[in-house]
């Protein structure tokens, strides 16, 4: 009798363990969280706007060297249009000031937000997980953010792969290379003298227009509104 009671207790315990395991197996796992950007990195981005006539007044094909420097609260996009010998600099500072310049012209814009923090994708209005897909042969997690950007991150490494703007511009940017810890020398961040005209030439300089093609940078600025303030 004691043996039977003991056996029943063991069977009941085993049934409880099995039921618990089954419950755990069927419980949905939480969606993955986006990987924060490293504090320092250099990425080469390819942008193709040939299919989007509304997206740009500048040449549609371009390569951009993106230098992200969160410790110094600065971000630089060095934009090279197809066959253009004169690169376009977009230097962003955390006080909201951005300098757009090339070898002969300059424009200064001021925004209400600064540089995107490393947690911009998960901070503030958090990104919505959209699932997994393969793009360019790379298995990616995909998130949507703020109703106008879709962000692709490599499943195996957490590296950014591409991001698409789902507004009227239709801009798509593809990450061609990605180096963590790379720092651009300070001299490359300095706006040239023609960004700081004297009073005599100030009016003429204001009327100069830098060749555009910085729509993606401006759209990323909008994301800072939804990111955590640092």
N, C-alpha and C positions, 0 to 999 in steps of 0.2 A: 504493500500500500504506500509506504514511504517512497519507494522507488518510482511508482506511478505518479505520485504527486510531484516528485522532483522532476520527472520527465516532462510533465505538463507545464511546469514552471519554465523549463528550458525552452520548450516549444513556443510558449507565449512570448518569452523574451526574444527568441529568434524572429517571430512574426513581427514584433514591434520594430526590431532593427531593420527588417526587410521593408516594412511600410515606410519607415523614416527615410531609408535610402531611396525608395521609389519616389517619395515626395521631393527629395532633394534633386533627383535626376530630372524631374519634370518641371521644377521651378525655373522660370526664365532667368538667364544670367543678365546682369546689368549691362547696358551698352558701354563700349570702351570710351575712354576719355581722350581727347586730343593731346598729343605730346606738346608741352610748352616749347617755344623756340629757345635755343641756347642763347646765352647772353651775348655771344659774339659769333658771327658766321659770315661767310661770303658765298653767295649763290649766283650762278649765271642763269638768266631767264631768257627764254625765246618767246617772242610775241608775234603772232600772225593776225593781222587785221584785214587781209585781202578780201574777206567775205563780208565785211561790216563797213559799209560806206559811211555810216553815221558815226563811227567810232573815233575818227581822227581826221585832222586836217593835215597831218604830217605823213611821211612815208609809212606804209603799212607793215613792213618787215623790220624787226629790230631785235638786237641783243642788249640785255641790261645786266650790268654787274651790280648786284645788290650787296651792300656792306651794312650789316646790322650791328650796332654798337650800343647795347643797352646800358652798360656801366657808365658811359659818357652821355647817355640819353641823346643819341644822334643816329641818323639813318641816311644813307647815300645811295642814289640810283644813278649809275653812269650809263647813259643810253646811247647806243650806236645804231643809227639808221643804216639801211643797206647802202653800201658803197659811199657812205659819207665819211670824209676825213676828219670832221669836226664833231667830237662827242658832245652830248648835252648832259650837264650836271644837274641833279636834283638833290640838294643838300637840305635835310630836314632836322630841325632842332626841337627840343622838348618844350620850349616856350611858345611854340606855334609858328615860328618864323621858318619859311622855306625860301631858299635861293634857287632859281632856275637860271643857268647861264651856260654860254658856250664861249668861244674865243673872242667874240666881238659884241655880244649883247647880254643883258641881264634883266631879270624880273624878280621882284620880291613879293611874296604873298604871305599873309598872316592868317592863321586858322585858330579856331577856339580850342583845338586839341593839339597835343604834341605827338611824340613817337609812340607807336603801338608797343605796349608792354609784352613780355614773352608769353603771358597767359591770355592774350587778346582773344583767342578762339574760345576759351572756356570761361572767361571772366564776363562780368556784367550780364547782358542777355546771352545766356549760354547757347552754344551752337547745338543744333538738332542733329542727332545721328541719323544718317540716311542709309546705312548699310555698307556693303562691300561691293567693289567692282574692279575689273581689270582695265587699266588704261595704259597704253603704250607698253603692254606686256607686263605691267607691274601690278601686283595685287594690293589694293588700297582700301583703307577705311575712308568713308566720305561723310562730311558734315556740311550742313547749310547754316549760314550765319546772317542775322539781321535782314533776311529777306532779299539779299542781292549778291551773295557770294557763296560759291560751292568750293569746298577745300578738300583736296585729296592727299592722304598721308600713307606712305608705304607701311603695310602691315608688319613686315619683318623687322624694320629698323626705326619706324617713327619719323623718317625723313619726309619733308614736304615734296610732293611730286608735281602738282599743278594747282591752280585755282582759276575759277571761271566767274566772271561777273555776269549776273543774269538780269542786267538792266538793258537799256537801249543800246549800250555800246557793244555788248556781246564779247568783251575782251576775254581772251584765254591766254594764260601765261604758264609756260612749262619750265620746270626746273631741270636744267641740263647738267649742272654740277652743284655740289653742296659740300662746303668745307667748314667745319666747326672750329672756332678759335682763331680765325684769321682776322687780323686787325689792319686796317688801312692807315698808312702814315698820316700824321696830323696835317701836313702841308696840303694834302689832297682835299681836305675838308674846307679849307679857307676860300671864301668867296673872293674873286679878283677885284682889283681896284675899280674897274668900271661898274661894279655893283654899288659903289659908294661915291657918286659924282659930287663935284663941288657945286656951289650954287649956280654958277654961270652955265654949267652944262646939265643941270638937273632936269630941266624941262625936256630937253632933247632925249635924254636917256629914258625918261618915263615913257616916251612915245615909241621906243624900240620894242619890238616883239621878238621873243625867243621862239625859234621853231618848236612847235608843240609836239605832242606825242607822249604826254605825261598823264593821260587820263587814269591809268591804273593807279598811279601814285596818289592822285587826288581821291579816288574811290577808297583806297586803303585808309586815307585820312578819316573818311567818314566812319570807318570801323572803330576808330579810337573813341567815338562817342559811346559805343556799346561795350567797350573794354573797361577793365578795372582801372581806376585812376591811381597812379603811383606818384 
